[in-house]
Amino acid sequence: SDIVSYLYYTEPYNISFTYLLQTGALHKYIRDCHDALVPKKDIIDNLVSLLSCHFGRYEEWEKSKVPRLLPIPPQLLSVLKDFESITLKTFSNYICNYCFSQNVSVTLPLSHVPFPTYPLSLTLDSTFLKSLVDNATPQWGLSPFAGLSGNTNNFSSVTELIENKNHVVELDSSVVPETQFDTSKLNAFLLEYWKTGNINAVVEKCEIFTINEFNNMFGRFYK
């Protein structure tokens, strides 16, 4: 809790990093590397990249040639993906349970059919429709328009959740702690500084405009 509070300005990455510590994944990774006789330099380089991905993020233009951070080791990345899944599931369940508990039903504008519940009149003249309605799983958290496209409550990403949720529920993207762990888009200025200790060389190689800008970026990470 101290780490989460102290690094509040990096949220949600302070939470995902804490998750690595709580699960023991970070400690296990270091032990496994030592047991496998991985060079200490390689271990530290990977840890610096991991920390930079969390607390020193500086995204680059896709076609930029500046050095990028090292990929997060697979055993750590899988745990971070678990964290993303837990976060998504938590907010998805919140929306679905809220809509269900409040019996939220939205009427489609043209057909005037309520969603996700259906009037009995729809099934009076068709045993097929009655079978569909009786066996359907109500998609309480879903927008009726998204439902018409075959979507369900099983949201695959935060973006999908925000775009396809029942519009009765107000949920801004800034509220959901969404994380990105693709290091191929992140400038490796911290890793390069760790390797060389030469600010001037890093500013030039990583295409940072000025030394002052580097100091500001490094200061936010060092804090």
KAFENMO-V381050 format. One record per pair of residues at least 6 apart in sequence whose ideal C-beta (glycine too) atoms are under 8 Angstrom apart, sorted by sequence separation. I is the first residue (numbers start at 1). J is the second residue. D is the distance in Angstrom with one decimal. If there is no record, write none. Layout:
i	j	d
I	J	D
I	J	D
This chain:
i	j	d
7	13	7.9
8	14	6.7
20	26	4.5
21	27	7.8
60	66	5.8
71	77	7.7
98	104	7.7
107	113	7.0
108	114	7.8
113	119	7.3
123	129	4.9
155	161	4.2
165	171	6.0
193	199	6.9
196	202	6.6
202	208	7.1
203	209	8.0
208	214	5.0
4	11	8.0
7	14	3.8
107	114	5.2
108	115	6.2
122	129	5.8
123	130	3.7
203	210	7.2
6	14	8.0
60	68	7.1
72	80	6.9
106	114	7.1
107	115	7.5
139	147	5.5
203	211	5.8
33	42	7.8
34	43	7.7
105	114	4.6
106	115	5.3
113	122	7.2
142	151	6.1
151	160	7.9
155	164	6.8
162	171	6.4
192	201	7.7
193	202	4.8
208	217	7.3
4	14	5.2
7	17	7.8
33	43	4.8
105	115	6.7
123	133	5.4
142	152	6.7
155	165	7.9
161	171	7.6
162	172	7.8
192	202	4.8
3	14	6.4
4	15	6.0
105	116	7.0
122	133	6.8
142	153	5.7
162	173	5.1
200	211	7.2
203	214	5.4
105	117	5.3
139	151	7.8
141	153	5.0
199	211	5.9
202	214	6.7
30	43	6.6
139	152	5.6
140	153	7.0
151	164	5.4
189	202	5.7
192	205	6.1
3	17	7.2
4	18	5.5
139	153	5.1
159	173	7.7
162	176	7.2
192	206	5.9
3	18	5.3
118	133	5.1
137	152	7.8
158	173	7.0
161	176	7.1
199	214	6.0
53	69	5.9
30	47	7.9
52	69	5.7
146	163	7.6
189	206	4.2
3	21	7.4
118	136	7.9
146	164	3.8
158	176	5.0
188	206	6.7
53	72	6.5
159	178	7.9
187	206	5.6
189	208	6.1
49	69	4.4
116	136	7.9
158	178	4.3
49	70	4.1
117	138	6.8
143	164	5.5
187	208	7.9
49	71	7.9
50	72	5.9
116	138	4.0
142	164	6.1
143	165	6.3
144	166	8.0
49	72	7.2
50	73	7.9
116	139	5.1
142	165	7.1
143	166	5.6
46	70	5.9
116	140	5.9
141	165	6.0
142	166	6.1
143	167	5.5
45	70	6.2
141	166	5.6
189	214	6.8
193	218	7.1
46	72	7.9
50	76	6.7
116	142	7.3
140	166	7.2
46	73	5.8
116	144	7.7
141	169	7.5
189	217	6.8
190	218	7.2
115	144	3.8
189	218	8.0
116	147	7.2
190	221	6.1
115	147	6.2
104	140	6.8
108	144	5.5
17	54	4.9
106	143	7.7
16	54	6.8
17	55	7.7
100	138	7.7
106	144	5.0
13	53	7.8
14	54	7.5
100	140	4.5
13	54	4.2
14	55	7.9
99	140	4.0
13	55	6.4
99	141	5.4
32	75	7.4
97	140	8.0
98	141	7.9
10	54	6.8
13	57	7.5
29	73	6.1
96	140	5.0
10	55	5.2
96	141	3.7
29	75	5.7
95	141	4.1
28	75	7.5
29	76	5.6
7	55	6.9
92	141	6.5
25	75	7.0
26	76	6.9
25	76	5.9
25	79	4.2
20	76	6.6
23	79	5.8
96	153	5.4
20	79	6.1
19	79	7.2
20	80	7.1
106	166	6.8
19	80	7.5
92	153	6.7
106	167	7.5
92	154	8.0
104	166	6.2
106	168	6.6
92	155	5.2
16	80	5.8
19	83	4.6
104	168	5.1
104	169	7.9
95	161	7.5
16	83	5.1
88	155	6.4
91	158	7.7
99	166	5.3
15	83	7.8
16	84	8.0
88	157	7.0
92	161	6.0
99	168	7.0
88	158	6.1
91	161	6.4
95	165	5.4
99	169	6.8
87	158	7.7
95	166	6.8
98	169	6.4
88	161	6.6
95	169	5.3
12	87	7.8
95	171	6.8
91	171	7.3
91	176	5.4
87	176	7.1
87	177	5.7
87	178	7.7
87	179	7.8
84	179	6.0
83	179	7.3
80	179	7.2
81	181	7.7
80	181	5.4
77	181	6.2
72	181	5.7
72	183	6.2
71	183	5.6
70	183	6.6
71	184	7.5
69	183	3.9
68	183	6.3
69	184	8.0
68	184	5.5
68	185	7.2
69	186	4.6
68	186	6.1
69	187	7.6
70	188	7.7
68	187	7.0
69	188	4.9
67	187	7.4
68	188	5.5
66	187	5.7
67	188	4.1
70	191	7.0
66	188	7.4
69	191	6.1
62	185	7.2
67	191	7.3
60	185	6.1
67	192	5.9
59	185	5.3
60	186	6.9
59	186	6.1
60	187	5.1
53	181	6.4
58	186	6.4
59	187	7.3
57	186	5.9
58	187	4.2
53	183	5.4
58	189	6.4
53	186	6.1
56	189	7.7
49	183	6.4
52	186	7.0
56	190	4.7
52	188	7.3
52	190	4.3
67	205	6.6
49	188	7.3
51	190	7.7
52	191	6.2
66	205	7.1
67	206	6.3
66	206	5.0
66	207	5.0
48	190	6.3
49	191	5.6
48	191	5.2
64	207	7.0
45	191	6.5
48	194	4.9
45	194	7.5
44	194	7.6
45	195	7.5
58	217	6.4
56	217	6.9
15	177	6.1
56	218	7.8
16	179	5.3
56	220	7.2
12	177	3.1
55	220	7.7
56	221	3.9
11	177	6.6
12	178	7.0
13	179	6.3
55	221	5.4
12	179	5.7
52	221	7.0
51	221	7.7
